[in-house]
Amino acid sequence: MSEDPIEVFLQPIQLDYDYTAGVSASRFLRAIEQGKLLGQRCPVDGRVYFPSRGSCPQHAVPFADDGAVELPDRGTIVTYSIVRVPSENIPLELPYITVQVLLDGADTVLMHVLDGDLDTVRMGLRVEAVWKPKEEWTTSLANILYFRPLDEPDADYDSYKEHI
Ligand SMILES: [Zn+2]
């Protein structure tokens, strides 16, 4: 019988967390429960961050309550990836398309998924959000099911190149 120590064993665990969203994230989550997308404008340079947050990461200044900006649910794909590897947390059929969407009026991008053929996606593609039925809305960005292409010309590269 070996006296070697046991170095590895498997022990599944589960941890439950209560997470306090805070003032800024609470404002964002309450708004999205009403179908509104809230960003926050920096008082120093006017850039609009989405989702809204409590302070500017570049200038280290708090965002004022009156800096909230309601954004439209449409924008431009600035970059994308085709996912061919399964993930336990994402119940989408492979392959699927993840996109970085620059909402119109925002200066930061939102990561989401695009509903469309793999050969449809491209940088500059104009898209709009497809929401769950209103009666299913909660305080979650998951109220948006996915984005889909708009019947519009592609955005000019110069209009989004700084956000790639
Ligand atoms: Zn700033």
Residues whose N, C-alpha, C, O or C-beta is under 5 A from the ligand:
A	BS01	ZN	C42 V44 D45 C56 Q58 H59
